[in-house]
Amino acid sequence: MSKLIFENENSTEQNKIPEELIFGKTFTTHVLEMDYDSEKGGWQDAVIKKHSNISLSPAALVFHYGQAIFEGLKAYKQVNGSISLFRPTKNLERFNRSAEKVCMPQIDINFVMEGLIELVKTDQDWIPNKPGHSLYIRPVMFATDAMLGVKPGEKYKFMILLSPVGPYYPEGFKPVPIMATKKYVRAVRGGVGDCKTAGNYAASLYAQREAKKLGFTQVLYLDALEQKYIEEVGTMNMFVQFKNEVATPRLSGTILPGITRMSVLEMLKDWGYNVSERNIELQEIFDGYKNGNLVELFGTGTAAVISSISKLKYGDAEVQFSDEHAGELGTKLYEALSDIQYGKAEDKYNWNVIVK
Ligand SMILES: *Cc1c(COP(=O)(O)O)cnc(C)c1O
C-alpha cells in the first residue's frame, strides 16, 4: 500500500499570485508526485513536494511513443471561505479510463483523492479569491522507461500540478466564432477520441492554427466517417438549442465525455427542458437557422464552463448570432453552474467536494 508523504522543507517563501493570470502559466509551490514501477510492485509512495523541474532520460518512452494522459478540474474558494472541488471523482474515473486505453496502470482513486485534497490544502493560499478565479488542477501521467521500442512502459510518473487561473474570458462572458471543416478530423471510432491522451491534442493543433488564421477561435469537428454529424468544438462539448429541444451529440466513442456536459444535461433535465443525446447533422443547424427553429449554440468544458457561440461557418453556410451578447440559455447555465461552484447557490446535486 502506498503512503502519502510530506517532504520536509523549511521554506518561508510567500505565495505571490500575479495580478494578471495567463491561463496555465503560474504554478503553486507544491506538486504531488507518485512513481510506478512494475518491478517494485507497482505504485510507490505519493510525495507532496516542491514544484520543480524533473529529470528524465531522453529515451523516456513518453517522448517517443506518446504514452501520456491528463485531466483538468478546478478548486474554488467559496463565498463562505470553504474550498471545494467540482465532481473530482468523475475526473479520476475518466483518468483511469484513459489509462486503460493506452495501457497505463490504474490509479487508486480514493488514495489519489486523499492526496489531491492534502495538496490543495497545502497550497490553499494560492487559490485566488476573486470572481471568476479558481485553482486549475492538472493530474498527468507519462511513461518514463528509458527504452526505444514500441511497447507499454513498466515505469510511470503520476503528478498533480496546481495553477491559479482567472476567468477564461477576461473581457467578460462574450460569444466566440467557430468554423466547421471537412478537411481535418479529430477522432475515429475505435480510436482514443474519448480519452484525454496527450496525442489527441498534438493532432488538433494544426486545424486549430488554421482556424485562428481565419479569425475563428475553435474548430467544430465532424464525424470522421460520414463527415455529416457534429462532434465537438476544440476541447469543449457542443450543445444545440432548437425551439423544442436542447441536443448534444451522443457519446459514440469519438467524443470526450465531458463532466461539464454531464452536469449541464442534468440541470437542463431538472429545469424541464426536452434534452437529447443524439446524432446531430451539421445541416440541421443551418436549416434550423433558416427556418427559425435554431435558438442558440454553446460549448461546455471545465476551463470556460460555458462558451457561447456567436458564429458558425462552414463553406458558404453561416449562422450568425450576436457578437456582443451571450445567448440566454448559455448565460443561465453559466451562472447556475458558477453559483454552485462558488457556493453562492445550494449544491442540490451534491457536486461539490468540500476540502475544508
Ligand atoms: C476536457 C475536454 C472536454 C471537456 O470536458 P470537461 O470534463 O467538461 O472539462 C471536451 N472535449 C475535449 C476534447 C476535452 O479534452
The ligand as an ORCA input file, in Angstrom:
! r2SCAN-3c Opt
* xyz 0 1
  C     -11.586     18.047    -21.486
  C     -12.334     18.046    -22.756
  C     -13.696     18.389    -22.830
  C     -14.474     18.921    -21.668
  O     -14.558     18.061    -20.579
  P     -14.885     18.628    -19.131
  O     -14.845     17.418    -18.276
  O     -16.230     19.242    -19.188
  O     -13.828     19.625    -18.807
  C     -14.339     18.249    -24.047
  N     -13.680     17.841    -25.151
  C     -12.365     17.531    -25.113
  C     -11.708     17.061    -26.362
  C     -11.660     17.632    -23.928
  O     -10.358     17.347    -23.898
*
